[in-house]
Amino acid sequence: MNFRFVTKTVHAYLDYPVALSLMITPFLLGIGRSNPVALWLSLATGVAAFALTFLTDHETGVIRVLSYWLHVAVDRIVARCSWSRFSCSASRAWTPFTTGPTARPRSSSPSC
């Protein structure tokens, strides 16, 4: 069974808004005031995502020189790096929503 959570077409149309939100949201929320590294990391990721989408061979690609599968591979690498770096803080942030406000967060690794 070939199950796809997001189809190629939907992925293509979501890439530009996601890239733009990565570039604009830090300025709207004022993230750069307290953490300039977060601002520039988000901005660089947004620009890279925009360029990747612009160059991918799919419905919304303008200069279609990169294969869609390379695009997906880069997306997965970025997601895996982001998740492994922030998984501990993310699991702490989501604990009240998944287990209730009085539950104590469970640590999956000693670094959490």
VORO-829469 format. One record per residue (C-alpha): residue number from 1; residue in one letter; x negated, y negated, z negated. Coordinates in Angstrom, 3 decimals, padded with zeros to 6 digits. Layout:
+-----+------+----------+----------+----------+
!  nr ! rest !     east !    north !       up !
+-----+------+----------+----------+----------+
! NUM !    a !        X !        Y !        Z !
...
+-----+------+----------+----------+----------+
END
This chain:
+-----+------+----------+----------+----------+
!  nr ! rest !     east !    north !       up !
+-----+------+----------+----------+----------+
!   1 !    m !  000.000 !  000.000 !  000.000 !
!   2 !    n ! -001.401 ! -003.360 !  001.039 !
!   3 !    f ! -000.038 ! -005.833 ! -001.505 !
!   4 !    r ! -000.893 ! -009.512 ! -001.176 !
!   5 !    f !  000.047 ! -011.929 ! -003.902 !
!   6 !    v ! -000.553 ! -014.893 ! -001.576 !
!   7 !    t ! -000.401 ! -014.418 !  002.178 !
!   8 !    k ! -002.952 ! -015.927 !  004.561 !
!   9 !    t ! -000.480 ! -018.584 !  005.689 !
!  10 !    v !  000.500 ! -019.618 !  002.167 !
!  11 !    h ! -003.170 ! -019.676 !  001.160 !
!  12 !    a ! -003.961 ! -021.945 !  004.099 !
!  13 !    y ! -001.258 ! -024.455 !  003.153 !
!  14 !    l ! -002.195 ! -024.443 ! -000.551 !
!  15 !    d ! -005.906 ! -025.070 ! -000.043 !
!  16 !    y ! -005.737 ! -028.777 !  000.832 !
!  17 !    p ! -003.490 ! -029.822 ! -002.105 !
!  18 !    v ! -005.637 ! -027.787 ! -004.510 !
!  19 !    a ! -008.843 ! -029.375 ! -003.185 !
!  20 !    l ! -007.333 ! -032.865 ! -003.396 !
!  21 !    s ! -006.043 ! -032.266 ! -006.908 !
!  22 !    l ! -009.529 ! -031.157 ! -008.001 !
!  23 !    m ! -010.860 ! -034.477 ! -006.691 !
!  24 !    i ! -008.095 ! -036.788 ! -007.956 !
!  25 !    t ! -006.895 ! -035.314 ! -011.256 !
!  26 !    p ! -010.050 ! -036.072 ! -013.305 !
!  27 !    f ! -009.694 ! -039.766 ! -012.456 !
!  28 !    l ! -005.984 ! -039.766 ! -013.288 !
!  29 !    l ! -006.592 ! -038.052 ! -016.625 !
!  30 !    g ! -009.729 ! -039.994 ! -017.480 !
!  31 !    i ! -011.864 ! -036.884 ! -017.927 !
!  32 !    g ! -015.081 ! -038.642 ! -016.907 !
!  33 !    r ! -015.015 ! -040.969 ! -019.892 !
!  34 !    s ! -015.609 ! -038.217 ! -022.418 !
!  35 !    n ! -017.450 ! -035.704 ! -020.245 !
!  36 !    p ! -019.120 ! -036.956 ! -017.054 !
!  37 !    v ! -020.319 ! -033.446 ! -016.174 !
!  38 !    a ! -016.701 ! -032.224 ! -016.041 !
!  39 !    l ! -015.801 ! -035.111 ! -013.739 !
!  40 !    w ! -018.616 ! -034.444 ! -011.291 !
!  41 !    l ! -018.156 ! -030.676 ! -011.416 !
!  42 !    s ! -014.471 ! -031.033 ! -010.551 !
!  43 !    l ! -015.212 ! -033.562 ! -007.827 !
!  44 !    a ! -017.946 ! -031.375 ! -006.281 !
!  45 !    t ! -015.708 ! -028.300 ! -006.417 !
!  46 !    g ! -012.880 ! -030.240 ! -004.739 !
!  47 !    v ! -015.131 ! -031.523 ! -001.961 !
!  48 !    a ! -016.540 ! -028.014 ! -001.398 !
!  49 !    a ! -013.023 ! -026.516 ! -001.338 !
!  50 !    f ! -011.876 ! -029.173 !  001.133 !
!  51 !    a ! -014.889 ! -028.542 !  003.396 !
!  52 !    l ! -014.405 ! -024.777 !  003.193 !
!  53 !    t ! -010.738 ! -025.104 !  004.173 !
!  54 !    f ! -011.559 ! -027.596 !  006.933 !
!  55 !    l ! -014.050 ! -025.117 !  008.454 !
!  56 !    t ! -012.052 ! -021.883 !  008.026 !
!  57 !    d ! -010.424 ! -020.038 !  010.912 !
!  58 !    h ! -006.789 ! -020.113 !  009.757 !
!  59 !    e ! -003.633 ! -022.152 !  010.373 !
!  60 !    t ! -004.861 ! -025.371 !  008.768 !
!  61 !    g ! -008.538 ! -025.130 !  009.708 !
!  62 !    v ! -009.726 ! -027.989 !  011.891 !
!  63 !    i ! -013.170 ! -026.774 !  012.943 !
!  64 !    r ! -012.710 ! -023.010 !  012.833 !
!  65 !    v ! -016.242 ! -021.689 !  012.406 !
!  66 !    l ! -015.927 ! -019.638 !  009.175 !
!  67 !    s ! -013.956 ! -016.426 !  008.977 !
!  68 !    y ! -010.979 ! -016.241 !  006.653 !
!  69 !    w ! -012.570 ! -013.322 !  004.824 !
!  70 !    l ! -015.674 ! -015.396 !  004.056 !
!  71 !    h ! -013.357 ! -018.105 !  002.733 !
!  72 !    v ! -011.618 ! -015.596 !  000.453 !
!  73 !    a ! -014.973 ! -014.214 ! -000.714 !
!  74 !    v ! -016.128 ! -017.714 ! -001.699 !
!  75 !    d ! -012.811 ! -018.303 ! -003.500 !
!  76 !    r ! -013.284 ! -015.078 ! -005.447 !
!  77 !    i ! -016.879 ! -015.921 ! -006.394 !
!  78 !    v ! -015.856 ! -019.371 ! -007.638 !
!  79 !    a ! -012.928 ! -017.908 ! -009.572 !
!  80 !    r ! -015.057 ! -015.197 ! -011.149 !
!  81 !    c ! -017.765 ! -017.681 ! -012.174 !
!  82 !    s ! -015.182 ! -020.083 ! -013.592 !
!  83 !    w ! -013.328 ! -017.359 ! -015.447 !
!  84 !    s ! -016.439 ! -015.769 ! -016.937 !
!  85 !    r ! -017.692 ! -019.159 ! -018.149 !
!  86 !    f ! -014.418 ! -020.323 ! -019.664 !
!  87 !    s ! -012.663 ! -017.070 ! -020.531 !
!  88 !    c ! -013.219 ! -017.448 ! -024.273 !
!  89 !    s ! -011.798 ! -020.961 ! -024.463 !
!  90 !    a ! -008.972 ! -020.029 ! -022.106 !
!  91 !    s ! -008.012 ! -017.015 ! -024.186 !
!  92 !    r ! -007.922 ! -019.182 ! -027.304 !
!  93 !    a ! -005.806 ! -021.797 ! -025.564 !
!  94 !    w ! -003.234 ! -019.270 ! -024.281 !
!  95 !    t ! -002.960 ! -017.215 ! -027.484 !
!  96 !    p ! -000.076 ! -019.220 ! -029.013 !
!  97 !    f !  001.941 ! -018.823 ! -025.818 !
!  98 !    t !  001.378 ! -015.092 ! -025.463 !
!  99 !    t !  001.384 ! -013.827 ! -029.045 !
! 100 !    g !  003.178 ! -016.545 ! -030.991 !
! 101 !    p !  001.919 ! -019.588 ! -032.901 !
! 102 !    t !  001.077 ! -017.739 ! -036.135 !
! 103 !    a ! -000.949 ! -014.947 ! -034.557 !
! 104 !    r ! -004.709 ! -015.076 ! -034.798 !
! 105 !    p ! -006.609 ! -014.964 ! -031.494 !
! 106 !    r ! -008.315 ! -011.664 ! -030.805 !
! 107 !    s ! -011.874 ! -011.876 ! -029.639 !
! 108 !    s ! -012.823 ! -009.639 ! -026.731 !
! 109 !    s ! -016.526 ! -010.408 ! -027.036 !
! 110 !    p ! -018.876 ! -011.534 ! -029.800 !
! 111 !    s ! -019.466 ! -014.899 ! -028.065 !
! 112 !    c ! -015.835 ! -015.901 ! -028.492 !
+-----+------+----------+----------+----------+
END
